[in-house]
């Protein structure tokens, strides 16, 4: 299984428009963060979790020309705004794009992209097939996804486990029951926004504590704000089994 971090930034991205802090002015490519998303390639299948505002740019950068499905974590705009650009895959693959999410996520997609679902469809608009999911494992093209039900303040968000890999972003609480689904991982990607307390995201310290509780072999942090600090400086503070993710990072995980 090949995992590619398509974006590792918070909702505003890094650099932040108009900001002159040392992170936003950094020349280190690891401090340039598009909105969060991940690509999973497994058994010849290709999946994306979330289509944020930078989806098109991420697909072009990584040279991704085939996509079997899109899986959504939740309905916030920094995770859904790029859905329109699945039209390119419609043209390439000559089929509708399967899209998976909670009922409330799919309902918001119907509202925000109402033209996609209109009775009269303008030629060339995206074609999607919506699939409702619940907190139970489901299969896409022979690959099993296990949802991890977490909280983003009061908003329910799904993380996902595929084999010994798990992706959990936009989170500040994971119940004991859901933590049990995250045991014996080779790689965990977990949201860690900044150092200061936040109403809906793990801080750096809280994320480290959660990694220590779950004990994956390796963990990478994502959904990172410019307030976190310079990539290189922060990484020096972390235990050897935890790293900061960065855009374009590729991880090989045994199936």
Beta strands, then each sheet from edge to edge (+ up, - down):
strand 1: 2-7
strand 2: 37-42
strand 3: 45-49
strand 4: 69-71
strand 5: 97-101
strand 6: 128-132
strand 7: 138-140
strand 8: 143-152
strand 9: 155-162
strand 10: 165-168
strand 11: 187-191
strand 12: 218-222
strand 13: 242-244
strand 14: 250-252
sheet 1: 6+ 5+ 4+ 3+ 2- 1+ 14-
sheet 2: 7+ 8- 9+ 10- 11- 12- 13-
end
